[in-house]
Amino acid sequence: MIAMTRTAFVWILTGALAFAQQTATAPGPWAPFSFLLGEWIGEGGGGPGQGSGSFSFAVDLQEKILVRKNRAEYPATKERPAYSHSDLMIIYPQPGGNRLRGIYFDNEGHVIDYAVEPSQDRNSVQFRSEASASNPGFRLTYKRTGPDTLALTFEIAPPGKPDGFATYIEATARRAGPAGGSTSPAPAPDRR
């Protein structure tokens, strides 16, 4: 009886571990994004000022797309009133190819088309727009810094200078909800 109970316990534990490993890795083309899946709380600053906010990455449409939703809050300064920034990005496999693309929309009316490049080591993802003589270029990079932390950088290159990127926003984020890492919620940010 004890041997049967131990055997059952081992099988249950093995099944639970296998399930946990499956849920921590995104399917198909989304595997390099596993470290980003879930809900995040971030803080950072740059061109728009010091701000805080949250974002999420989730696989959607029966694993055909990856959706990123973002919201940032910027407090009032002497120069401007408080404001909120919201955006949505849909990441998808390029039809007929093995490349990934992203399309970005925000509440300020910007639309940015990105080429998406996960790193070989699956610890970073870069979104880069095409720069032209008349339009700026944009580069957004997420880099894992720990099991439940990451750094992000948003850079802008002036029109006509496709490699002239300058940092516009630098931020850090910590996991706030379940996904590819820990399932314990992060504490709420201090909003004093």
C-alpha positions in Angstrom: 0.0 0.0 0.0 2.8 2.4 0.9 4.7 1.6 -2.3 1.5 2.2 -4.4 1.0 5.6 -2.6 4.6 6.6 -3.3 4.3 5.6 -6.9 1.0 7.6 -7.3 2.7 10.6 -5.6 5.7 10.4 -8.0 3.4 10.2 -11.0 1.3 13.2 -9.8 4.4 15.2 -9.1 5.9 14.3 -12.5 2.6 15.3 -14.2 2.5 18.6 -12.3 6.1 19.5 -13.2 5.5 18.6 -16.8 2.3 20.8 -16.8 4.2 23.7 -15.2 7.0 23.5 -17.8 4.4 23.5 -20.6 2.7 26.6 -19.3 5.9 28.5 -18.8 6.9 28.2 -22.5 5.0 29.9 -25.2 4.0 27.8 -28.3 5.6 27.9 -31.8 7.0 31.2 -32.9 6.2 32.7 -29.5 8.8 30.6 -27.6 11.4 33.4 -27.7 8.9 35.7 -26.0 8.2 33.4 -23.0 10.1 35.6 -20.7 7.8 38.5 -21.5 4.4 36.7 -21.1 2.3 38.0 -18.3 1.6 41.3 -16.6 4.3 43.7 -15.6 4.7 46.9 -13.5 7.3 49.4 -14.7 9.0 52.7 -13.8 11.3 54.8 -15.8 12.0 58.1 -17.4 13.4 60.0 -20.3 12.0 62.5 -22.9 8.4 62.5 -21.6 9.6 62.7 -17.9 9.6 60.3 -15.0 6.6 57.9 -15.2 5.2 54.6 -14.1 2.8 52.2 -15.6 2.0 48.6 -16.6 2.0 46.4 -19.6 1.2 42.9 -20.6 2.1 40.3 -23.3 -0.4 37.5 -24.1 -0.7 35.0 -26.9 -4.2 35.4 -28.6 -6.3 34.2 -31.5 -5.6 30.5 -31.0 -1.8 31.2 -30.7 -1.7 33.1 -34.1 -0.7 36.5 -32.6 1.0 38.0 -29.5 -0.7 41.1 -28.0 1.1 43.8 -26.0 -1.0 46.3 -24.1 0.7 49.2 -22.3 -0.3 52.2 -20.1 2.0 54.8 -18.6 1.2 57.7 -16.3 3.2 60.9 -16.2 2.7 63.3 -13.3 2.3 67.0 -13.8 5.4 69.2 -14.0 6.0 72.9 -14.2 6.0 72.6 -18.0 2.9 70.4 -18.6 -0.1 68.8 -16.9 -0.3 65.1 -15.9 -1.1 62.8 -18.8 -1.6 59.2 -19.7 -0.2 57.2 -22.6 -1.9 54.0 -23.8 -0.8 51.8 -26.7 -1.5 48.4 -28.3 0.9 46.3 -30.3 0.1 43.1 -32.3 3.0 40.9 -33.1 2.4 38.3 -35.9 4.3 36.0 -38.3 4.9 37.7 -41.6 2.8 35.9 -44.2 4.8 33.6 -46.5 8.0 34.0 -44.4 9.6 33.1 -41.2 10.0 36.7 -39.9 8.0 38.4 -37.3 6.4 41.8 -37.6 4.7 44.1 -35.1 2.1 46.9 -35.6 1.8 49.5 -32.9 -1.0 52.0 -32.2 -1.3 54.6 -29.5 -3.7 57.2 -28.1 -1.6 60.0 -29.6 -2.3 58.7 -33.2 1.0 57.1 -33.8 1.2 53.9 -35.9 4.6 52.2 -36.2 5.4 49.1 -38.2 8.2 47.0 -36.7 10.4 44.2 -37.7 10.7 41.9 -34.6 13.9 40.2 -33.7 14.2 37.9 -30.7 17.7 37.1 -29.6 19.2 33.6 -30.1 19.5 33.2 -26.3 15.8 34.1 -25.8 16.8 36.8 -23.3 15.9 39.9 -25.3 13.6 41.0 -28.1 14.1 44.1 -30.3 11.4 45.9 -32.3 12.8 48.2 -35.1 11.0 50.4 -37.5 12.3 51.3 -41.0 13.8 54.8 -40.9 13.6 57.0 -44.0 14.7 60.4 -45.2 11.4 62.0 -44.0 10.5 59.8 -41.0 12.2 58.9 -37.7 13.2 55.4 -36.9 12.2 53.7 -33.7 13.8 50.9 -31.7 12.2 49.2 -28.7 14.2 46.6 -26.7 13.2 44.3 -23.9 16.0 42.5 -22.0 15.6 40.0 -19.3 17.6 41.0 -16.2 16.3 38.3 -13.8 13.6 35.6 -13.6 10.9 38.3 -12.9 12.6 41.5 -14.0 13.5 43.2 -17.2 14.9 46.4 -18.7 13.4 48.2 -21.6 14.8 51.0 -23.8 12.9 53.0 -26.4 15.2 54.9 -28.9 14.5 57.3 -31.7 16.7 58.0 -34.8 16.2 61.3 -36.6 14.9 61.3 -40.2 17.7 60.5 -42.7 19.9 59.0 -40.0 18.8 55.3 -39.7 21.6 54.4 -37.2 21.5 57.6 -35.2 19.5 56.2 -32.3 19.3 58.2 -29.1 17.6 56.9 -25.9 14.1 58.5 -25.4 12.9 56.2 -22.5 14.7 53.8 -20.2 12.7 51.7 -17.7 12.7 48.7 -15.5 9.8 46.3 -14.9 8.9 43.5 -12.5 6.4 40.7 -13.1 3.1 41.5 -11.5 1.1 38.4 -12.8 1.6 34.8 -13.8 3.3 33.7 -17.0 6.7 32.4 -18.0 8.3 33.0 -14.6 7.1 33.2 -11.0 3.4 32.9 -10.2 3.6 35.0 -7.1 2.2 38.5 -7.5 4.6 41.4 -7.2 3.7 44.1 -4.6 1.8 47.1 -5.8 3.9 50.1 -6.8 4.3 52.9 -4.3 2.2 55.7 -5.7 2.7 58.4 -3.1 
